[in-house]
């Protein structure tokens, strides 16, 4: 099943002390370009997140946004720096005993003194944090992939319908091309009769001129290749692997055959059909820019 390069996926993971939210958004791009925005505490997980994306996505500009909301305050622990505090108290007691000052020591007074408190950050288990984050990333990728697959299915159906319409136009060209040779032969015969003012015309010359014209306007090889390319297109639309780049190359070949038919045609109806054909091919070319 083909997949679109544009998509969105979101997942939320709830843990004992936190909630992790992961969002993925992507747009068209020739190659894979993955950007990850993480909280500073999770910066070490950036490469692991990118690798997880690369395992699921081959083309597109993918942006990953990670937010972490703490539900419990476990990261920081405040304690008393007892040696420093006791030193302050001893110095203040000496000051009160030896100098004519009022002894007004209070908690608020001590709290304002430097280094009275100790701040300890809880040791983080980086592997556990990474495992939690990657689990949410995997769920977000699953939802993101489901959206891309749904859009890809719609693209496949649309491209298949356009391929059928193009086949109808190719069939018209195939049917009309021999008629143009016969019409040319009749016009050539009438012209020669008019010039010679005689009903006696060299039939061999007429046949030779008609044969030369038929060779110039023959598009059998081009229409056969066009049919082959369109069969290949339908086959590729059922493929399981990414086909975006292959479709780009295939469309170049289809356009080449169509341009050749257009350059050879000497018939107004065929010329109009080639214009319609090119219009449908341009629609397909635009659509496949969305395919991974």
Residue pairs with C-beta under 8 A, 6 or more apart in sequence:
1 149
1 152
1 153
1 156
1 240
2 152
2 153
2 155
2 156
2 237
2 239
2 242
2 243
2 291
2 292
3 145
3 148
3 149
3 151
3 152
3 242
3 291
3 292
4 147
4 148
4 151
4 152
4 155
4 290
4 291
4 292
5 26
5 27
5 28
5 29
5 59
5 60
5 148
5 244
5 290
5 291
5 292
6 26
6 27
6 28
6 60
6 148
6 151
6 290
7 24
7 25
7 26
7 144
7 145
7 147
7 148
7 151
8 23
8 24
8 25
8 26
8 144
8 147
9 23
9 24
9 140
9 141
9 142
9 143
9 144
9 145
9 146
9 147
10 21
10 22
10 23
10 24
10 140
10 143
11 21
11 22
11 136
11 137
11 139
11 140
11 142
11 143
12 19
12 20
12 21
12 22
12 136
13 19
13 20
13 21
13 22
13 132
13 133
13 135
13 136
13 139
15 132
16 71
16 72
17 70
17 71
17 72
17 74
18 68
18 69
18 70
18 71
18 72
18 132
19 68
19 69
19 71
20 66
20 67
20 68
20 132
20 133
20 136
21 66
21 67
21 68
21 69
21 136
22 64
22 65
22 66
22 133
22 136
22 137
22 139
22 140
23 64
23 65
23 140
24 53
24 62
24 63
24 64
24 65
24 140
24 141
24 144
25 62
25 63
25 65
26 57
26 60
26 61
26 62
26 63
26 144
26 148
27 60
27 61
28 60
28 61
28 289
28 290
29 59
29 60
29 61
30 59
31 59
32 53
32 54
32 57
32 58
32 59
32 60
32 62
33 60
33 61
33 62
34 50
34 53
34 54
34 57
34 62
34 63
34 64
35 61
35 62
35 63
35 64
36 46
36 49
36 50
36 63
36 64
36 66
37 63
37 64
37 65
37 66
38 45
38 46
38 49
38 66
39 66
39 67
39 68
41 68
41 124
41 129
42 66
42 68
42 129
42 133
44 126
44 130
45 129
45 130
45 133
45 134
48 130
48 133
48 134
49 64
49 66
49 133
49 134
49 137
52 134
52 137
52 138
52 141
53 62
53 64
53 137
53 141
56 141
56 144
56 145
57 292
58 242
58 292
59 242
59 244
59 245
59 292
60 292
64 137
66 133
66 137
74 122
75 121
75 122
75 124
76 119
76 120
76 121
76 122
77 119
77 120
77 121
77 122
78 117
78 118
78 119
78 120
79 117
79 118
79 119
79 120
80 116
80 117
80 118
81 115
81 116
81 117
81 118
84 115
84 116
85 110
85 116
88 110
88 113
88 116
89 105
89 110
92 103
92 105
95 101
96 102
96 103
110 116
111 117
148 292
151 290
152 291
152 292
155 287
155 290
155 291
156 237
156 238
158 287
159 233
159 237
159 284
159 287
159 288
160 234
160 237
162 280
162 283
162 284
162 287
163 230
163 233
163 234
163 284
165 280
166 226
166 230
166 277
166 280
166 281
167 227
167 230
169 273
169 276
169 277
169 280
170 223
170 226
170 227
170 230
170 277
172 273
173 219
173 223
173 261
173 265
173 270
173 273
173 274
174 219
174 220
174 223
176 267
176 269
176 270
176 273
177 217
177 218
177 219
177 220
177 267
177 270
180 217
180 266
180 267
180 270
181 210
181 213
181 214
181 217
184 210
184 213
184 266
185 206
185 207
185 209
185 210
185 213
188 206
188 209
188 210
188 213
189 201
189 206
192 201
192 205
192 206
193 199
193 201
213 266
216 264
216 266
217 264
217 265
217 266
217 267
218 264
219 260
219 261
219 264
219 265
222 257
222 258
222 260
222 261
222 264
223 257
223 261
225 253
225 257
226 254
226 257
226 258
226 261
229 250
229 253
229 254
229 257
230 254
232 250
233 247
233 250
233 254
236 243
236 246
236 247
236 250
237 243
242 291
242 292
243 291
243 292
244 288
244 291
244 292
247 288
247 291
248 288
251 281
251 284
251 285
251 288
254 281
255 278
255 281
255 285
258 274
258 277
258 278
258 281
261 270
261 274
261 277
262 271
262 274
262 275
262 278
265 271
265 274
